[in-house]
Amino acid sequence: MATTYNRRSFLRISSLSLAGAYLAACSFGGGTRAGAEGLLRAAFSQPINDLDPHGPSSVDESTLLASRLVYDTLIRRDGEELAPSVATSWEQTDPTTWVLTLRDDVTFHDGTPLTARDVKASLERVRDAGTAQSALWTSVTEVEAADDHTVRVVTDEPLGTLPVNLTLMFILPADKMNDEGFFRKPIGSGPFKVDSFTPSDVLELSAADHWNGRPELTRAALPYIPETSSQITALRTGELDVLWPVPPDQIRQLDGRDDITLETVPSYAYYFNWFNCGREPFTDPRVRRALWKAVDVATIVESLFGAGAELMTAPIPSTVFGHAAQKPYPYDPEAARRELAEAGLGDGFRTSLMWFSGTGPLADGLAQAMISDWAKIGVVVEAQNVEKAEWLQRLNDKDFDMDLQINTVTTGDADFTLGRLYDSAADRMGYANRELDVVLRQAHKESDQGKRRELYAEACRIIWDDAVGIFPAALVSTYALRGSVKGFEPVPSNQPDLRGVTLAN
């Protein structure tokens, strides 16, 4: 049931009023209230800036949310399992070849059939885009449309993660996807078609005839309401039907109201504090472990987040395939001091922690709590709460001592995070471990899920024991629903499927 907190859950953009920004953006031709005439108004905490599912925002949660409503994928995630979507079957015919069979009854919103040619063009486009999702497809050397309903994918090495990665690969019409202005009102084959889109403001959708059934809803609007207080007010007054994720410190504003239901679910989002393992003194794992033992992680998570987060037991959340619970680091300041002394830092040292406030709920409080605990063992940490643009530049340049942020395992599979971030070639935080590289690359190639699970368990152990970072909190998503909303299912990805939602009169 659902309370997810992601990177932008607490974006604060001032001076936009609820009445001016929200009602103007979402009037649908008048000031109708939420739920009127089959219209669902659902607000996510992040603005939808881009509808290009292969572009620079391809792994942003807001773009993925919109993409799952407008476009189709070949394969979809159904809980912990993978299920058919446009592809009815997929088979690894040899170690470097996958063959997918497509449905023959899928059409785009303009009535043209979706064929293997569209799949080929879409996969090649995302592979060559040079974006965060492109990294999933670098080993693809050939995509062949064998006939209208058969796709053959050839890789330069075994790619066992292809099926799960295809849950992110959205299919666009080959003849139109590169047209100028296409993504201002794109054409997909998903359950909803785009009526209008104003970036960072509102996405307006209407039901489409879909191969998996026409949605129960007639229309849906996804407005962006910047201020948390305005979001809460809109839900309470009936101008919104659904709001997510509700920040943990705002839940009390809605809990206990007869007309609002709160549903929570563990999410794919989590906090980590990376050490720059390529910069002294964090090149020494004894120092990294000492700083972890110096932080009373369990107490901080409980006091700050309450039911809004779970204590991490691995470098990925428990909701993710490949999670394997590890032995917790004890809160032990004396042991931390001893380990620092063994590393030649018995008098402590000075360092810094970088983050940006909008990274997630209560980020400032989490940073300050850790800084306070480190001070108790003689480690003086400069707080560097910077603007997001500066944070991103410094992160990419590895210009930090420690970095606090939220990450989301977008596919629900360990390869997306562990394989993408901790391989030595990625060089994201100066960490290199050849033993880990071997494990991650074997897992990336392996198609047997049982073997993949074992390999990721080993990867979790190595990353945890090496204390590449501190992994404090896996976030819980809280969805707030008005009583008129029926059939809404919270999901850990923050990308709910709205097809089965109905609105009671």
Secondary structure, 3 states (H helix, E strand, C coil): CCCCCCCCCCCCCCCCCHHHHHHHHCCCCCCCCCCHHHEEEEEECCCCCCCCCCCCCCCCHHHHHHHHHHCEECEEEECCEEEECCEEEEEEEECCEEEEEECCCCECCCCCECCHHHHHHHHHHHHHCCCCCHHHHCCEEEEEEEECCEEEEEECCCCCCHHHHHHHCEECCCCCCCCCCHHHCCCCCCCEEEEEEECCCEEEEEECCCCCCCCCCCEEEEECCCCHHHHHHHHHHCCCCEEECCCHHHHHHCCCCCCEEEEEEEEEEEEEEEECCCCCCCCCHHHHHHHHHCCCHHHHHHHHHHHHEEECCCCCCCCCECCCCCCCCCCCHHHHHHHHHHCCCCCCEEEEEEECHHHCCCHHHHHHHHHHHHHCCCEEEEEEECCHHHHHHHHHCCCCCEEEEEEECCCCEHHHHHHHHCCCCCCCCCCCCHHHHHHHHHHHHCCCHHHHHHHHHHHHHHHHHCCCEECCEEEEEEEEEECCEECCCCCCCCCCCCCCCEECC
